[in-house]
C-alpha cells in the first residue's frame, strides 16, 4: 500500500534551524494550526509566518489562528 505523507516544516530563518516538522497523511488547516500551537508552547509565538505554498494554508482555521495571535502572514 502506497501512503503519501504531508509535512509542515517550521523553520526559524534567523537562527537557521528547524523548530518542528508536523507530519500526517492529510495535513488539514486544523491539524496545521494545532501543530503551530504545540510549537508555540515550546518556542513562544512568532511575529510573522512566511509560507512557500500559501494557497494551501489560507483556510479558515489558519487565518483564525493567525488573527487571534496577531501574527503577520
PQR file of N, CA, C, O and H, with PARSE charges and radii, in Angstrom:
ATOM      1  N   UNK A   1       0.839  -1.175   0.000 -0.4000 1.5000
ATOM      2  CA  UNK A   1       0.000   0.000   0.000 -0.0000 2.0000
ATOM      3  C   UNK A   1       0.892   1.249   0.000  0.5500 1.7000
ATOM      4  O   UNK A   1       1.816   1.361   0.805 -0.5500 1.4000
ATOM      5  N   UNK A   2       0.612   2.158  -0.886 -0.4000 1.5000
ATOM      6  CA  UNK A   2       1.374   3.401  -1.012 -0.0000 2.0000
ATOM      7  C   UNK A   2       0.635   4.526  -0.290  0.5500 1.7000
ATOM      8  O   UNK A   2      -0.409   4.982  -0.756 -0.5500 1.4000
ATOM      9  H   UNK A   2      -0.139   2.068  -1.540  0.4000 1.0000
ATOM     10  N   UNK A   3       1.169   4.972   0.841 -0.4000 1.5000
ATOM     11  CA  UNK A   3       0.558   6.075   1.592 -0.0000 2.0000
ATOM     12  C   UNK A   3       1.486   7.275   1.522  0.5500 1.7000
ATOM     13  O   UNK A   3       2.668   7.194   1.856 -0.5500 1.4000
ATOM     14  H   UNK A   3       2.017   4.602   1.220  0.4000 1.0000
ATOM     15  N   UNK A   4       0.935   8.361   1.090 -0.4000 1.5000
ATOM     16  CA  UNK A   4       1.722   9.587   0.999 -0.0000 2.0000
ATOM     17  C   UNK A   4       1.607  10.369   2.293  0.5500 1.7000
ATOM     18  O   UNK A   4       0.587  10.308   2.980 -0.5500 1.4000
ATOM     19  H   UNK A   4      -0.025   8.427   0.818  0.4000 1.0000
ATOM     20  N   UNK A   5       2.649  11.095   2.617 -0.4000 1.5000
ATOM     21  CA  UNK A   5       2.671  11.924   3.816 -0.0000 2.0000
ATOM     22  C   UNK A   5       2.757  13.388   3.434  0.5500 1.7000
ATOM     23  O   UNK A   5       3.318  13.747   2.399 -0.5500 1.4000
ATOM     24  H   UNK A   5       3.478  11.145   2.059  0.4000 1.0000
ATOM     25  N   UNK A   6       2.202  14.210   4.273 -0.4000 1.5000
ATOM     26  CA  UNK A   6       2.309  15.659   4.126 -0.0000 2.0000
ATOM     27  C   UNK A   6       3.147  16.154   5.303  0.5500 1.7000
ATOM     28  O   UNK A   6       2.993  15.669   6.424 -0.5500 1.4000
ATOM     29  H   UNK A   6       1.746  13.918   5.114  0.4000 1.0000
ATOM     30  N   UNK A   7       4.023  17.108   5.054 -0.4000 1.5000
ATOM     31  CA  UNK A   7       4.912  17.603   6.100 -0.0000 2.0000
ATOM     32  C   UNK A   7       4.860  19.121   6.134  0.5500 1.7000
ATOM     33  O   UNK A   7       5.024  19.787   5.111 -0.5500 1.4000
ATOM     34  H   UNK A   7       4.148  17.502   4.143  0.4000 1.0000
ATOM     35  N   UNK A   8       4.628  19.659   7.331 -0.4000 1.5000
ATOM     36  CA  UNK A   8       4.720  21.097   7.569 -0.0000 2.0000
ATOM     37  C   UNK A   8       6.004  21.320   8.350  0.5500 1.7000
ATOM     38  O   UNK A   8       6.068  21.014   9.540 -0.5500 1.4000
ATOM     39  H   UNK A   8       4.495  19.118   8.162  0.4000 1.0000
ATOM     40  N   UNK A   9       7.034  21.854   7.687 -0.4000 1.5000
ATOM     41  CA  UNK A   9       8.299  22.158   8.346 -0.0000 2.0000
ATOM     42  C   UNK A   9       8.241  23.581   8.862  0.5500 1.7000
ATOM     43  O   UNK A   9       7.881  24.505   8.132 -0.5500 1.4000
ATOM     44  H   UNK A   9       6.982  22.102   6.719  0.4000 1.0000
ATOM     45  N   UNK A  10       8.596  23.752  10.120 -0.4000 1.5000
ATOM     46  CA  UNK A  10       8.614  25.084  10.726 -0.0000 2.0000
ATOM     47  C   UNK A  10      10.072  25.439  10.970  0.5500 1.7000
ATOM     48  O   UNK A  10      10.755  24.828  11.791 -0.5500 1.4000
ATOM     49  H   UNK A  10       8.889  23.003  10.713  0.4000 1.0000
ATOM     50  N   UNK A  11      10.527  26.443  10.235 -0.4000 1.5000
ATOM     51  CA  UNK A  11      11.936  26.836  10.241 -0.0000 2.0000
ATOM     52  C   UNK A  11      12.082  28.230  10.839  0.5500 1.7000
ATOM     53  O   UNK A  11      11.338  29.145  10.487 -0.5500 1.4000
ATOM     54  H   UNK A  11       9.972  26.940   9.567  0.4000 1.0000
ATOM     55  N   UNK A  12      13.042  28.386  11.742 -0.4000 1.5000
ATOM     56  CA  UNK A  12      13.417  29.709  12.232 -0.0000 2.0000
ATOM     57  C   UNK A  12      14.529  30.200  11.311  0.5500 1.7000
ATOM     58  O   UNK A  12      15.673  29.755  11.406 -0.5500 1.4000
ATOM     59  H   UNK A  12      13.647  27.643  12.027  0.4000 1.0000
ATOM     60  N   UNK A  13      14.179  31.119  10.425 -0.4000 1.5000
ATOM     61  CA  UNK A  13      15.162  31.575   9.430 -0.0000 2.0000
ATOM     62  C   UNK A  13      16.270  32.414  10.046  0.5500 1.7000
ATOM     63  O   UNK A  13      17.373  32.469   9.503 -0.5500 1.4000
ATOM     64  H   UNK A  13      13.250  31.480  10.347  0.4000 1.0000
ATOM     65  N   UNK A  14      15.996  33.072  11.178 -0.4000 1.5000
ATOM     66  CA  UNK A  14      17.028  33.877  11.828 -0.0000 2.0000
ATOM     67  C   UNK A  14      18.116  32.977  12.416  0.5500 1.7000
ATOM     68  O   UNK A  14      19.306  33.224  12.216 -0.5500 1.4000
ATOM     69  H   UNK A  14      15.099  33.027  11.619  0.4000 1.0000
ATOM     70  N   UNK A  15      17.707  31.936  13.137 -0.4000 1.5000
ATOM     71  CA  UNK A  15      18.672  31.011  13.737 -0.0000 2.0000
ATOM     72  C   UNK A  15      19.046  29.869  12.807  0.5500 1.7000
ATOM     73  O   UNK A  15      19.953  29.092  13.106 -0.5500 1.4000
ATOM     74  H   UNK A  15      16.741  31.735  13.300  0.4000 1.0000
ATOM     75  N   UNK A  16      18.347  29.764  11.673 -0.4000 1.5000
ATOM     76  CA  UNK A  16      18.591  28.725  10.677 -0.0000 2.0000
ATOM     77  C   UNK A  16      18.500  27.321  11.286  0.5500 1.7000
ATOM     78  O   UNK A  16      19.406  26.499  11.152 -0.5500 1.4000
ATOM     79  H   UNK A  16      17.610  30.396  11.430  0.4000 1.0000
ATOM     80  N   UNK A  17      17.368  27.081  11.958 -0.4000 1.5000
ATOM     81  CA  UNK A  17      17.141  25.748  12.496 -0.0000 2.0000
ATOM     82  C   UNK A  17      15.676  25.365  12.337  0.5500 1.7000
ATOM     83  O   UNK A  17      14.789  26.218  12.313 -0.5500 1.4000
ATOM     84  H   UNK A  17      16.632  27.749  12.067  0.4000 1.0000
ATOM     85  N   UNK A  18      15.452  24.081  12.232 -0.4000 1.5000
ATOM     86  CA  UNK A  18      14.098  23.555  12.117 -0.0000 2.0000
ATOM     87  C   UNK A  18      13.528  23.399  13.520  0.5500 1.7000
ATOM     88  O   UNK A  18      14.081  22.667  14.341 -0.5500 1.4000
ATOM     89  H   UNK A  18      16.173  23.388  12.253  0.4000 1.0000
ATOM     90  N   UNK A  19      12.422  24.086  13.797 -0.4000 1.5000
ATOM     91  CA  UNK A  19      11.807  24.007  15.120 -0.0000 2.0000
ATOM     92  C   UNK A  19      10.960  22.754  15.260  0.5500 1.7000
ATOM     93  O   UNK A  19      10.885  22.165  16.339 -0.5500 1.4000
ATOM     94  H   UNK A  19      11.973  24.681  13.130  0.4000 1.0000
ATOM     95  N   UNK A  20      10.324  22.348  14.173 -0.4000 1.5000
ATOM     96  CA  UNK A  20       9.487  21.157  14.213 -0.0000 2.0000
ATOM     97  C   UNK A  20       9.081  20.767  12.807  0.5500 1.7000
ATOM     98  O   UNK A  20       9.165  21.558  11.868 -0.5500 1.4000
ATOM     99  H   UNK A  20      10.384  22.826  13.297  0.4000 1.0000
ATOM    100  N   UNK A  21       8.639  19.530  12.689 -0.4000 1.5000
ATOM    101  CA  UNK A  21       8.055  19.035  11.450 -0.0000 2.0000
ATOM    102  C   UNK A  21       6.755  18.336  11.833  0.5500 1.7000
ATOM    103  O   UNK A  21       6.765  17.349  12.569 -0.5500 1.4000
ATOM    104  H   UNK A  21       8.570  18.887  13.452  0.4000 1.0000
ATOM    105  N   UNK A  22       5.645  18.849  11.333 -0.4000 1.5000
ATOM    106  CA  UNK A  22       4.338  18.261  11.590 -0.0000 2.0000
ATOM    107  C   UNK A  22       4.058  17.320  10.425  0.5500 1.7000
ATOM    108  O   UNK A  22       3.968  17.754   9.276 -0.5500 1.4000
ATOM    109  H   UNK A  22       5.637  19.651  10.735  0.4000 1.0000
ATOM    110  N   UNK A  23       3.922  16.037  10.721 -0.4000 1.5000
ATOM    111  CA  UNK A  23       3.762  15.018   9.682 -0.0000 2.0000
ATOM    112  C   UNK A  23       2.418  14.324   9.864  0.5500 1.7000
ATOM    113  O   UNK A  23       2.045  13.947  10.974 -0.5500 1.4000
ATOM    114  H   UNK A  23       3.995  15.684  11.653  0.4000 1.0000
ATOM    115  N   UNK A  24       1.705  14.163   8.767 -0.4000 1.5000
ATOM    116  CA  UNK A  24       0.426  13.454   8.793 -0.0000 2.0000
ATOM    117  C   UNK A  24       0.119  12.982   7.378  0.5500 1.7000
ATOM    118  O   UNK A  24       0.711  13.464   6.413 -0.5500 1.4000
ATOM    119  H   UNK A  24       2.008  14.470   7.864  0.4000 1.0000
ATOM    120  N   UNK A  25      -0.802  12.046   7.262 -0.4000 1.5000
ATOM    121  CA  UNK A  25      -1.182  11.578   5.931 -0.0000 2.0000
ATOM    122  C   UNK A  25      -2.038  12.617   5.212  0.5500 1.7000
ATOM    123  O   UNK A  25      -2.027  12.683   3.982 -0.5500 1.4000
ATOM    124  H   UNK A  25      -1.283  11.655   8.046  0.4000 1.0000
ATOM    125  N   UNK A  26      -2.772  13.420   5.959 -0.4000 1.5000
ATOM    126  CA  UNK A  26      -3.547  14.531   5.409 -0.0000 2.0000
ATOM    127  C   UNK A  26      -3.360  15.702   6.352  0.5500 1.7000
ATOM    128  O   UNK A  26      -3.743  15.624   7.519 -0.5500 1.4000
ATOM    129  H   UNK A  26      -2.781  13.367   6.957  0.4000 1.0000
ATOM    130  N   UNK A  27      -2.790  16.766   5.874 -0.4000 1.5000
ATOM    131  CA  UNK A  27      -2.462  17.910   6.723 -0.0000 2.0000
ATOM    132  C   UNK A  27      -3.504  19.002   6.510  0.5500 1.7000
ATOM    133  O   UNK A  27      -3.333  19.879   5.664 -0.5500 1.4000
ATOM    134  H   UNK A  27      -2.480  16.830   4.925  0.4000 1.0000
ATOM    135  N   UNK A  28      -4.576  18.940   7.278 -0.4000 1.5000
ATOM    136  CA  UNK A  28      -5.639  19.937   7.158 -0.0000 2.0000
ATOM    137  C   UNK A  28      -5.216  21.228   7.847  0.5500 1.7000
ATOM    138  O   UNK A  28      -4.223  21.257   8.574 -0.5500 1.4000
ATOM    139  H   UNK A  28      -4.715  18.227   7.966  0.4000 1.0000
ATOM    140  N   UNK A  29      -5.975  22.292   7.614 -0.4000 1.5000
ATOM    141  CA  UNK A  29      -5.658  23.564   8.254 -0.0000 2.0000
ATOM    142  C   UNK A  29      -5.809  23.452   9.773  0.5500 1.7000
ATOM    143  O   UNK A  29      -5.066  24.097  10.513 -0.5500 1.4000
ATOM    144  H   UNK A  29      -6.782  22.269   7.023  0.4000 1.0000
ATOM    145  N   UNK A  30      -6.760  22.643  10.245 -0.4000 1.5000
ATOM    146  CA  UNK A  30      -6.940  22.468  11.689 -0.0000 2.0000
ATOM    147  C   UNK A  30      -5.736  21.747  12.279  0.5500 1.7000
ATOM    148  O   UNK A  30      -5.256  22.121  13.349 -0.5500 1.4000
ATOM    149  H   UNK A  30      -7.364  22.119   9.644  0.4000 1.0000
ATOM    150  N   UNK A  31      -5.240  20.713  11.594 -0.4000 1.5000
ATOM    151  CA  UNK A  31      -4.054  19.984  12.065 -0.0000 2.0000
ATOM    152  C   UNK A  31      -2.829  20.887  12.048  0.5500 1.7000
ATOM    153  O   UNK A  31      -2.008  20.822  12.963 -0.5500 1.4000
ATOM    154  H   UNK A  31      -5.630  20.409  10.725  0.4000 1.0000
ATOM    155  N   UNK A  32      -2.688  21.725  11.028 -0.4000 1.5000
ATOM    156  CA  UNK A  32      -1.556  22.648  10.957 -0.0000 2.0000
ATOM    157  C   UNK A  32      -1.623  23.668  12.094  0.5500 1.7000
ATOM    158  O   UNK A  32      -0.599  23.965  12.710 -0.5500 1.4000
ATOM    159  H   UNK A  32      -3.355  21.778  10.285  0.4000 1.0000
ATOM    160  N   UNK A  33      -2.806  24.208  12.383 -0.4000 1.5000
ATOM    161  CA  UNK A  33      -2.968  25.175  13.473 -0.0000 2.0000
ATOM    162  C   UNK A  33      -2.636  24.528  14.815  0.5500 1.7000
ATOM    163  O   UNK A  33      -1.990  25.144  15.663 -0.5500 1.4000
ATOM    164  H   UNK A  33      -3.638  23.966  11.883  0.4000 1.0000
ATOM    165  N   UNK A  34      -3.077  23.287  15.004 -0.4000 1.5000
ATOM    166  CA  UNK A  34      -2.765  22.574  16.250 -0.0000 2.0000
ATOM    167  C   UNK A  34      -1.249  22.368  16.368  0.5500 1.7000
ATOM    168  O   UNK A  34      -0.685  22.516  17.452 -0.5500 1.4000
ATOM    169  H   UNK A  34      -3.601  22.786  14.316  0.4000 1.0000
ATOM    170  N   UNK A  35      -0.600  22.029  15.264 -0.4000 1.5000
ATOM    171  CA  UNK A  35       0.855  21.873  15.265 -0.0000 2.0000
ATOM    172  C   UNK A  35       1.566  23.176  15.584  0.5500 1.7000
ATOM    173  O   UNK A  35       2.548  23.183  16.327 -0.5500 1.4000
ATOM    174  H   UNK A  35      -1.058  21.908  14.383  0.4000 1.0000
ATOM    175  N   UNK A  36       1.081  24.279  15.029 -0.4000 1.5000
ATOM    176  CA  UNK A  36       1.689  25.582  15.323 -0.0000 2.0000
ATOM    177  C   UNK A  36       1.519  25.945  16.790  0.5500 1.7000
ATOM    178  O   UNK A  36       2.419  26.542  17.382 -0.5500 1.4000
ATOM    179  H   UNK A  36       0.284  24.274  14.425  0.4000 1.0000
ATOM    180  N   UNK A  37       0.381  25.597  17.391 -0.4000 1.5000
ATOM    181  CA  UNK A  37       0.181  25.846  18.824 -0.0000 2.0000
ATOM    182  C   UNK A  37       1.151  25.028  19.665  0.5500 1.7000
ATOM    183  O   UNK A  37       1.695  25.530  20.649 -0.5500 1.4000
ATOM    184  H   UNK A  37      -0.349  25.112  16.910  0.4000 1.0000
ATOM    185  N   UNK A  38       1.372  23.773  19.287 -0.4000 1.5000
ATOM    186  CA  UNK A  38       2.314  22.927  20.027 -0.0000 2.0000
ATOM    187  C   UNK A  38       3.732  23.487  19.934  0.5500 1.7000
ATOM    188  O   UNK A  38       4.482  23.466  20.911 -0.5500 1.4000
ATOM    189  H   UNK A  38       0.930  23.365  18.488  0.4000 1.0000
ATOM    190  N   UNK A  39       4.086  23.979  18.771 -0.4000 1.5000
ATOM    191  CA  UNK A  39       5.415  24.573  18.593 -0.0000 2.0000
ATOM    192  C   UNK A  39       5.540  25.841  19.436  0.5500 1.7000
ATOM    193  O   UNK A  39       6.582  26.080  20.048 -0.5500 1.4000
ATOM    194  H   UNK A  39       3.477  23.996  17.978  0.4000 1.0000
ATOM    195  N   UNK A  40       4.477  26.657  19.470 -0.4000 1.5000
ATOM    196  CA  UNK A  40       4.497  27.905  20.235 -0.0000 2.0000
ATOM    197  C   UNK A  40       4.620  27.643  21.733  0.5500 1.7000
ATOM    198  O   UNK A  40       5.186  28.465  22.453 -0.5500 1.4000
ATOM    199  H   UNK A  40       3.632  26.463  18.973  0.4000 1.0000
ATOM    200  N   UNK A  41       4.101  26.511  22.216 -0.4000 1.5000
ATOM    201  CA  UNK A  41       4.250  26.180  23.634 -0.0000 2.0000
ATOM    202  C   UNK A  41       5.718  25.990  24.010  0.5500 1.7000
ATOM    203  O   UNK A  41       6.122  26.285  25.135 -0.5500 1.4000
ATOM    204  H   UNK A  41       3.641  25.843  21.631  0.4000 1.0000
ATOM    205  N   UNK A  42       6.510  25.497  23.061 -0.4000 1.5000
ATOM    206  CA  UNK A  42       7.932  25.277  23.327 -0.0000 2.0000
ATOM    207  C   UNK A  42       8.780  26.501  22.996  0.5500 1.7000
ATOM    208  O   UNK A  42       9.759  26.775  23.690 -0.5500 1.4000
ATOM    209  H   UNK A  42       6.182  25.257  22.147  0.4000 1.0000
ATOM    210  N   UNK A  43       8.418  27.243  21.943 -0.4000 1.5000
ATOM    211  CA  UNK A  43       9.278  28.289  21.424 -0.0000 2.0000
ATOM    212  C   UNK A  43       8.680  29.690  21.523  0.5500 1.7000
ATOM    213  O   UNK A  43       9.365  30.656  21.186 -0.5500 1.4000
ATOM    214  H   UNK A  43       7.623  27.020  21.379  0.4000 1.0000
ATOM    215  N   UNK A  44       7.448  29.844  21.965 -0.4000 1.5000
ATOM    216  CA  UNK A  44       6.724  31.108  22.016 -0.0000 2.0000
ATOM    217  C   UNK A  44       6.197  31.444  20.614  0.5500 1.7000
ATOM    218  O   UNK A  44       6.618  30.852  19.620 -0.5500 1.4000
ATOM    219  H   UNK A  44       6.891  29.060  22.239  0.4000 1.0000
ATOM    220  N   UNK A  45       5.286  32.387  20.556 -0.4000 1.5000
ATOM    221  CA  UNK A  45       4.684  32.749  19.277 -0.0000 2.0000
ATOM    222  C   UNK A  45       5.616  33.659  18.489  0.5500 1.7000
ATOM    223  O   UNK A  45       6.394  34.431  19.050 -0.5500 1.4000
ATOM    224  H   UNK A  45       4.944  32.869  21.363  0.4000 1.0000
ATOM    225  N   UNK A  46       5.514  33.544  17.201 -0.4000 1.5000
ATOM    226  CA  UNK A  46       6.343  34.348  16.300 -0.0000 2.0000
ATOM    227  C   UNK A  46       5.593  35.607  15.914  0.5500 1.7000
ATOM    228  O   UNK A  46       4.396  35.725  16.177 -0.5500 1.4000
ATOM    229  H   UNK A  46       4.883  32.917  16.745  0.4000 1.0000
ATOM    230  N   UNK A  47       6.288  36.552  15.288 -0.4000 1.5000
ATOM    231  CA  UNK A  47       5.598  37.751  14.804 -0.0000 2.0000
ATOM    232  C   UNK A  47       5.164  37.611  13.365  0.5500 1.7000
ATOM    233  O   UNK A  47       4.260  38.320  12.922 -0.5500 1.4000
ATOM    234  H   UNK A  47       7.261  36.456  15.074  0.4000 1.0000
ATOM    235  N   UNK A  48       5.794  36.704  12.618 -0.4000 1.5000
ATOM    236  CA  UNK A  48       5.454  36.578  11.203 -0.0000 2.0000
ATOM    237  C   UNK A  48       5.644  35.130  10.742  0.5500 1.7000
ATOM    238  O   UNK A  48       6.568  34.435  11.165 -0.5500 1.4000
ATOM    239  H   UNK A  48       6.528  36.128  12.978  0.4000 1.0000
ATOM    240  N   UNK A  49       4.742  34.707   9.868 -0.4000 1.5000
ATOM    241  CA  UNK A  49       4.848  33.391   9.243 -0.0000 2.0000
ATOM    242  C   UNK A  49       4.987  33.616   7.748  0.5500 1.7000
ATOM    243  O   UNK A  49       4.222  34.378   7.157 -0.5500 1.4000
ATOM    244  H   UNK A  49       3.991  35.271   9.525  0.4000 1.0000
ATOM    245  N   UNK A  50       5.956  32.958   7.139 -0.4000 1.5000
ATOM    246  CA  UNK A  50       6.158  33.029   5.698 -0.0000 2.0000
ATOM    247  C   UNK A  50       5.987  31.620   5.166  0.5500 1.7000
ATOM    248  O   UNK A  50       6.631  30.688   5.648 -0.5500 1.4000
ATOM    249  H   UNK A  50       6.577  32.338   7.619  0.4000 1.0000
ATOM    250  N   UNK A  51       5.126  31.460   4.179 -0.4000 1.5000
ATOM    251  CA  UNK A  51       4.886  30.135   3.620 -0.0000 2.0000
ATOM    252  C   UNK A  51       5.371  30.053   2.188  0.5500 1.7000
ATOM    253  O   UNK A  51       5.349  31.042   1.455 -0.5500 1.4000
ATOM    254  H   UNK A  51       4.604  32.218   3.788  0.4000 1.0000
ATOM    255  N   UNK A  52       5.810  28.866   1.793 -0.4000 1.5000
ATOM    256  CA  UNK A  52       6.220  28.687   0.404 -0.0000 2.0000
ATOM    257  C   UNK A  52       5.070  28.194  -0.456  0.5500 1.7000
ATOM    258  O   UNK A  52       5.180  28.158  -1.681 -0.5500 1.4000
ATOM    259  H   UNK A  52       5.828  28.063   2.389  0.4000 1.0000
ATOM    260  N   UNK A  53       3.966  27.814   0.179 -0.4000 1.5000
ATOM    261  CA  UNK A  53       2.798  27.368  -0.565 -0.0000 2.0000
ATOM    262  C   UNK A  53       1.561  27.923   0.132  0.5500 1.7000
ATOM    263  O   UNK A  53       0.763  27.169   0.690 -0.5500 1.4000
ATOM    264  H   UNK A  53       3.877  27.843   1.174  0.4000 1.0000
ATOM    265  N   UNK A  54       1.408  29.234   0.096 -0.4000 1.5000
ATOM    266  CA  UNK A  54       0.388  29.922   0.879 -0.0000 2.0000
ATOM    267  C   UNK A  54      -1.031  29.528   0.518  0.5500 1.7000
ATOM    268  O   UNK A  54      -1.916  29.609   1.370 -0.5500 1.4000
ATOM    269  H   UNK A  54       2.056  29.846  -0.358  0.4000 1.0000
ATOM    270  N   UNK A  55      -1.279  29.108  -0.702 -0.4000 1.5000
ATOM    271  CA  UNK A  55      -2.637  28.758  -1.072 -0.0000 2.0000
ATOM    272  C   UNK A  55      -3.165  27.589  -0.257  0.5500 1.7000
ATOM    273  O   UNK A  55      -4.360  27.530   0.032 -0.5500 1.4000
ATOM    274  H   UNK A  55      -0.560  29.042  -1.394  0.4000 1.0000
ATOM    275  N   UNK A  56      -2.295  26.659   0.117 -0.4000 1.5000
ATOM    276  CA  UNK A  56      -2.728  25.522   0.918 -0.0000 2.0000
ATOM    277  C   UNK A  56      -3.052  25.917   2.341  0.5500 1.7000
ATOM    278  O   UNK A  56      -3.940  25.327   2.957 -0.5500 1.4000
ATOM    279  H   UNK A  56      -1.324  26.707  -0.118  0.4000 1.0000
ATOM    280  N   UNK A  57      -2.354  26.901   2.876 -0.4000 1.5000
ATOM    281  CA  UNK A  57      -2.519  27.241   4.284 -0.0000 2.0000
ATOM    282  C   UNK A  57      -3.321  28.525   4.499  0.5500 1.7000
ATOM    283  O   UNK A  57      -3.085  29.238   5.474 -0.5500 1.4000
ATOM    284  H   UNK A  57      -1.633  27.380   2.376  0.4000 1.0000
ATOM    285  N   UNK A  58      -4.241  28.821   3.628 -0.4000 1.5000
ATOM    286  CA  UNK A  58      -5.074  30.007   3.818 -0.0000 2.0000
ATOM    287  C   UNK A  58      -6.512  29.621   4.139  0.5500 1.7000
ATOM    288  O   UNK A  58      -7.437  30.391   3.877 -0.5500 1.4000
ATOM    289  H   UNK A  58      -4.432  28.242   2.836  0.4000 1.0000
ATOM    290  N   UNK A  59      -6.700  28.449   4.696 -0.4000 1.5000
ATOM    291  CA  UNK A  59      -8.025  28.013   5.102 -0.0000 2.0000
ATOM    292  C   UNK A  59      -8.434  28.768   6.358  0.5500 1.7000
ATOM    293  O   UNK A  59      -7.611  29.441   6.978 -0.5500 1.4000
ATOM    294  H   UNK A  59      -5.948  27.824   4.909  0.4000 1.0000
ATOM    295  N   UNK A  60      -9.693  28.659   6.729 -0.4000 1.5000
ATOM    296  CA  UNK A  60     -10.243  29.417   7.845 -0.0000 2.0000
ATOM    297  C   UNK A  60      -9.521  29.175   9.163  0.5500 1.7000
ATOM    298  O   UNK A  60      -9.290  30.128   9.907 -0.5500 1.4000
ATOM    299  H   UNK A  60     -10.362  28.112   6.224  0.4000 1.0000
ATOM    300  N   UNK A  61      -9.157  27.944   9.479 -0.4000 1.5000
ATOM    301  CA  UNK A  61      -8.510  27.659  10.759 -0.0000 2.0000
ATOM    302  C   UNK A  61      -7.164  28.361  10.866  0.5500 1.7000
ATOM    303  O   UNK A  61      -6.821  28.882  11.927 -0.5500 1.4000
ATOM    304  H   UNK A  61      -9.345  27.169   8.876  0.4000 1.0000
ATOM    305  N   UNK A  62      -6.395  28.382   9.776 -0.4000 1.5000
ATOM    306  CA  UNK A  62      -5.093  29.054   9.797 -0.0000 2.0000
ATOM    307  C   UNK A  62      -5.272  30.565   9.872  0.5500 1.7000
ATOM    308  O   UNK A  62      -4.570  31.231  10.633 -0.5500 1.4000
ATOM    309  H   UNK A  62      -6.674  27.959   8.914  0.4000 1.0000
ATOM    310  N   UNK A  63      -6.200  31.113   9.096 -0.4000 1.5000
ATOM    311  CA  UNK A  63      -6.445  32.559   9.150 -0.0000 2.0000
ATOM    312  C   UNK A  63      -6.931  32.984  10.531  0.5500 1.7000
ATOM    313  O   UNK A  63      -6.535  34.037  11.031 -0.5500 1.4000
ATOM    314  H   UNK A  63      -6.771  30.572   8.478  0.4000 1.0000
ATOM    315  N   UNK A  64      -7.782  32.178  11.148 -0.4000 1.5000
ATOM    316  CA  UNK A  64      -8.257  32.468  12.503 -0.0000 2.0000
ATOM    317  C   UNK A  64      -7.106  32.378  13.490  0.5500 1.7000
ATOM    318  O   UNK A  64      -6.978  33.235  14.364 -0.5500 1.4000
ATOM    319  H   UNK A  64      -8.104  31.323  10.742  0.4000 1.0000
ATOM    320  N   UNK A  65      -6.266  31.357  13.370 -0.4000 1.5000
ATOM    321  CA  UNK A  65      -5.100  31.195  14.244 -0.0000 2.0000
ATOM    322  C   UNK A  65      -4.207  32.422  14.151  0.5500 1.7000
ATOM    323  O   UNK A  65      -3.768  32.966  15.165 -0.5500 1.4000
ATOM    324  H   UNK A  65      -6.369  30.660  12.660  0.4000 1.0000
ATOM    325  N   UNK A  66      -3.946  32.845  12.932 -0.4000 1.5000
ATOM    326  CA  UNK A  66      -3.060  33.978  12.691 -0.0000 2.0000
ATOM    327  C   UNK A  66      -3.650  35.268  13.251  0.5500 1.7000
ATOM    328  O   UNK A  66      -2.926  36.045  13.873 -0.5500 1.4000
ATOM    329  H   UNK A  66      -4.302  32.403  12.108  0.4000 1.0000
ATOM    330  N   UNK A  67      -4.931  35.515  13.050 -0.4000 1.5000
ATOM    331  CA  UNK A  67      -5.572  36.736  13.534 -0.0000 2.0000
ATOM    332  C   UNK A  67      -5.679  36.754  15.053  0.5500 1.7000
ATOM    333  O   UNK A  67      -5.446  37.793  15.670 -0.5500 1.4000
ATOM    334  H   UNK A  67      -5.519  34.883  12.545  0.4000 1.0000
ATOM    335  N   UNK A  68      -6.029  35.623  15.669 -0.4000 1.5000
ATOM    336  CA  UNK A  68      -6.178  35.554  17.123 -0.0000 2.0000
ATOM    337  C   UNK A  68      -4.867  35.804  17.854  0.5500 1.7000
ATOM    338  O   UNK A  68      -4.873  36.260  18.998 -0.5500 1.4000
ATOM    339  H   UNK A  68      -6.218  34.779  15.167  0.4000 1.0000
ATOM    340  N   UNK A  69      -3.759  35.516  17.214 -0.4000 1.5000
ATOM    341  CA  UNK A  69      -2.447  35.655  17.851 -0.0000 2.0000
ATOM    342  C   UNK A  69      -1.663  36.844  17.320  0.5500 1.7000
ATOM    343  O   UNK A  69      -0.485  37.006  17.638 -0.5500 1.4000
ATOM    344  H   UNK A  69      -3.755  35.146  16.285  0.4000 1.0000
ATOM    345  N   UNK A  70      -2.305  37.668  16.519 -0.4000 1.5000
ATOM    346  CA  UNK A  70      -1.697  38.845  15.872 -0.0000 2.0000
ATOM    347  C   UNK A  70      -0.346  38.511  15.237  0.5500 1.7000
ATOM    348  O   UNK A  70       0.658  39.184  15.467 -0.5500 1.4000
ATOM    349  H   UNK A  70      -3.262  37.537  16.261  0.4000 1.0000
ATOM    350  N   UNK A  71      -0.359  37.455  14.436 -0.4000 1.5000
ATOM    351  CA  UNK A  71       0.821  37.017  13.700 -0.0000 2.0000
ATOM    352  C   UNK A  71       0.639  37.445  12.255  0.5500 1.7000
ATOM    353  O   UNK A  71      -0.394  37.153  11.652 -0.5500 1.4000
ATOM    354  H   UNK A  71      -1.175  36.908  14.249  0.4000 1.0000
ATOM    355  N   UNK A  72       1.617  38.128  11.693 -0.4000 1.5000
ATOM    356  CA  UNK A  72       1.546  38.521  10.275 -0.0000 2.0000
ATOM    357  C   UNK A  72       1.688  37.288   9.405  0.5500 1.7000
ATOM    358  O   UNK A  72       2.371  36.335   9.779 -0.5500 1.4000
ATOM    359  H   UNK A  72       2.456  38.366  12.184  0.4000 1.0000
ATOM    360  N   UNK A  73       1.047  37.302   8.249 -0.4000 1.5000
ATOM    361  CA  UNK A  73       1.171  36.207   7.292 -0.0000 2.0000
ATOM    362  C   UNK A  73       1.836  36.715   6.054  0.5500 1.7000
ATOM    363  O   UNK A  73       2.044  35.955   5.108 -0.5500 1.4000
ATOM    364  H   UNK A  73       0.492  38.077   7.945  0.4000 1.0000
TER
END
